[in-house]
């Protein structure tokens, strides 16, 4: 029992091809994650033009990642790809709210993502919205803090209604409740006397 030299070489070549495809997937996912963070930081510092550019680059990386996975079924289930999709949703939510818009609905995203990535992104966005609200409160912008609080509440109630059984999503629900409490306290603290 054994494999011919030709079979071994074919298996080796296929393994190398898949490894190269996986390396490319990791590269695209890291690019999307980096761009999503850049978009969030730009939105927090109120540079919405830069945020929009970084967000667009993030979604282009997600599109390329999706195309790569669609052509390589062996790459489905790579966790870094799921993380990148959630990070893209997080950035989309933060940039929209920072720009005065509403949280994105799943069908409003530039690239379709699965429900878990969508929920994870929204849940994670609450921490960045809390950070942005804190910055704006220090600058005297209570209106943004109110908008951020409304967005965090909306995410919290959506997640409560969705009632996910996945532990990671349930744990993030507690995180969102904490963010909501912190923002409520910060708004009270920042009230003029």
C-alpha positions, 0 to 999 in steps of 0.5 A: 500500500502506498502512493505513487510518486505522481500522487504524492507530488499532486497532493503536495502541490495541492497542499501548497496551493491551499496554503497560499490561498489561506495565506491570502485569506489571512492577509485580506482579513487583516487588511479588513480589520486594520481598515475597520479600526482606522475607520472607527478611530477617524469617526471618533475624532470626527474625521468622517471623510477619512472614516468613509475612505477607510470603511470603503477599503475595509469592504473591498477587502471583505469582498475579495475575502468572500470571493476567495472563500467562494472559490475555495471551499476548504477555506470556509470556517476560517475564524479570522474571516468571520472576525473580519466580517464582524469588524466591518459591521462594527466600523459601518455602525460606528461611522454611520452613527458618528455621521448622524445616521442610523445603525445599518440593517443587514440588507443595508451593508455594502457586502452581505454578511452572516447573522453572527458576524452582523450581531457581533459587529453591532454588539462590539460597536457599542464599546466604540460608541461609548468611547466616542460619546465620552470624547464628545461629552468632554467637548460639550456635545450632549446631542451625540451622547444622546444619539449614541445612547439610543444606538446602544439601547437599540443594539441591546434590545435587538440582541435581547429579542434575538435571544442568541444561545451562542455563549459568545453573543450572550456574553457580549450582551452583558458587555453592551448592558455595561456600556449602556450603564456607563454612558448613562452615568457619564451623561448624568455626570456631564450635566451642567449644574 
